[in-house]
C-alpha cells in the first residue's frame, strides 16, 4: 500500500489492438468478463493543460480485488498512452489509486506538494468523476493515476467487479456503446 495514495486499485495496460488484448486476457488468463467501451467517455480531456479531442477505446474487467483496464488510443491526439506506444512500449502503463470525492482535492494537493506533476486530466462517467495522470515515471509501467470515485463511477466499477464473481466464461466481452 502506498503511504501517499493508499491501495492500488487498477492496473492500466496500453495496447495497440484492444480486441487481441481482450482475447488474451479472456482465453489465456481467464479473466473476465470485459466491459468494452468503443469510445470511452472522456470529458474535458487535457494534455499538459491544453484541451484535446482524444478518442480512446477501453475495456474493464476484474481480477480478484484488482481492476484490469485495457486502453487503445484511436486518434493522434497527444496523450501519455500515445507517448507510451511511440516509445515502443505496450503493456502495463499505469497503476491507479481511487479516492472518494470528499478527499480527492486534498489528496491531489498532497501529491502535488510531494512533487507530483499532472500531465493528463479528464473526467469520466460524469463531470465530477475526475482523474489525473502524473508525469513521474521511474520506468515504463509506473505512471500513477489518481481517480475520484463518485457514486456514478463506483456504480460502474461495482458492476464490473460483480460480473467477475463466479464468471463462467460466457459472454466474455460486453460492449457498452
C-alpha positions in Angstrom: 0.0 0.0 0.0 1.2 3.5 -0.8 1.6 5.7 2.2 0.6 8.7 0.0 -2.2 7.2 -2.1 -3.5 4.0 -0.4 -4.0 0.7 -2.1 -3.5 0.2 -5.9 -7.0 -0.5 -7.3 -6.3 -0.8 -11.0 -3.6 -1.9 -13.5 -3.8 0.0 -16.7 -2.4 -1.6 -19.9 -1.9 0.4 -23.1 -2.3 -1.8 -26.2 -2.2 -1.5 -30.0 -5.0 -4.0 -30.5 -7.8 -3.9 -27.9 -9.6 -6.9 -29.4 -6.4 -9.1 -29.3 -5.7 -7.9 -25.7 -9.2 -8.8 -24.5 -8.9 -12.2 -26.2 -5.6 -12.9 -24.5 -7.0 -11.9 -21.1 -10.1 -14.0 -21.5 -8.6 -17.1 -23.2 -5.2 -17.3 -21.6 -5.5 -15.5 -18.3 -9.2 -16.5 -17.9 -10.1 -13.0 -16.6 -13.4 -11.5 -17.5 -15.9 -10.5 -18.5 -14.6 -7.4 -20.1 -16.9 -4.3 -20.4 -15.8 -2.7 -23.7 -16.3 1.0 -24.5 -15.6 1.6 -28.2 -15.5 5.3 -27.5 -14.7 5.7 -23.8 -16.4 8.7 -22.3 -13.6 11.3 -21.5 -14.9 14.8 -20.7 -12.7 17.9 -20.5 -9.6 16.0 -21.5 -6.3 17.9 -21.2 -2.7 17.0 -22.1 -0.2 19.2 -20.3 -3.0 21.7 -19.6 -4.2 22.0 -23.2 -7.6 20.8 -24.2 -7.5 18.0 -26.8 -10.1 16.0 -28.8 -9.0 12.5 -27.7 -10.6 9.2 -28.7 -9.8 6.0 -26.9 -11.3 2.6 -26.7 -11.2 0.9 -23.3 -12.2 -2.3 -21.6 -12.6 -3.1 -17.9 -12.6 -6.4 -16.1 -12.0 -7.5 -12.5 -9.3 -10.0 -11.3 -9.8 -10.5 -7.5 -9.5 -7.1 -5.9 -7.7 -5.6 -8.9 -9.4 -3.9 -11.8 -7.8 -4.5 -15.2 -8.1 -1.7 -17.7 -7.1 -2.0 -21.4 -6.7 1.2 -23.4 -6.2 1.7 -27.1 -5.7 5.3 -28.4 -7.8 5.8 -31.5 -6.6 9.1 -32.9 -3.5 11.2 -33.0 -4.4 13.5 -30.1 -1.5 13.7 -27.6 -1.7 11.5 -24.5 0.6 9.6 -22.2 -0.9 6.5 -23.7 0.2 7.6 -27.2 3.7 8.6 -25.8 4.0 5.1 -24.3 3.3 3.4 -27.6 5.5 5.8 -29.6 8.4 4.9 -27.2 8.0 1.3 -28.4 6.2 0.0 -25.3 3.0 -1.9 -24.9 1.6 -3.4 -21.7 1.4 -2.1 -18.2 1.5 1.7 -18.4 -0.1 2.9 -15.1 -1.4 2.0 -11.7 -4.4 3.7 -10.4 -5.5 4.8 -6.9 -9.1 5.6 -6.2 -10.1 8.3 -3.7 -13.6 9.2 -2.7 -14.9 12.6 -3.8 -14.7 14.1 -0.3 -10.9 13.6 -0.2 -10.0 13.9 -3.9 -8.9 17.6 -3.9 -6.9 17.2 -0.7 -5.2 14.0 -2.0 -4.4 15.8 -5.3 -2.9 18.8 -3.4 -0.9 16.4 -1.1 0.5 14.6 -4.2 1.4 17.9 -5.8 3.1 19.1 -2.6 5.1 15.9 -2.7 6.4 16.8 -6.2 3.9 15.0 -8.4 3.1 17.0 -11.6 -0.1 16.5 -13.5 0.4 15.6 -17.2 -3.1 14.5 -18.2 -6.5 15.2 -16.8 -10.1 14.4 -17.6 -13.5 13.3 -16.2 -15.3 10.1 -16.8 -18.9 8.8 -16.3 -19.9 12.3 -15.1 -18.2 15.6 -14.9 -17.3 15.0 -11.2 -15.6 11.7 -11.9 -12.2 13.5 -12.3 -8.9 11.8 -12.8 -5.3 12.9 -13.3 -2.2 11.1 -14.5 1.1 12.3 -13.0 4.1 12.6 -15.3 6.6 11.0 -13.0 7.7 7.6 -14.3 10.7 5.8 -12.9 10.5 3.2 -15.7 7.7 2.1 -18.2 4.6 1.0 -16.3 5.0 3.2 -13.3 2.7 6.2 -14.2 0.3 7.0 -11.4 -3.4 7.8 -12.0 -5.4 9.4 -9.2 -9.1 8.9 -9.8 -12.1 10.5 -8.0 -14.6 7.8 -7.0 -18.0 9.3 -7.4 -21.3 7.4 -6.9 -21.7 7.1 -10.6 -18.2 5.8 -11.2 -18.5 3.4 -8.2 -21.7 2.0 -9.7 -19.9 1.2 -12.9 -16.8 -0.3 -11.2 -19.0 -2.3 -8.8 -20.9 -3.8 -11.8 -17.6 -4.8 -13.4 -16.5 -6.5 -10.1 -19.8 -8.2 -9.5 -19.8 -9.7 -13.0 -16.5 -11.3 -12.4 -17.7 -13.2 -9.3 -18.4 -16.7 -10.4 -17.9 -15.8 -14.1 -18.3 -19.0 -16.1 -16.5 -17.8 -19.3 -19.8 -17.0 -21.1 -20.4 -13.6 -22.7 -16.7 -12.6 -22.3 -16.9 -9.2 -24.0 -19.8 -7.0 -23.2 -20.0 -3.9 -25.5 -21.2 -0.7 -23.9 -21.7 1.9 -26.5 
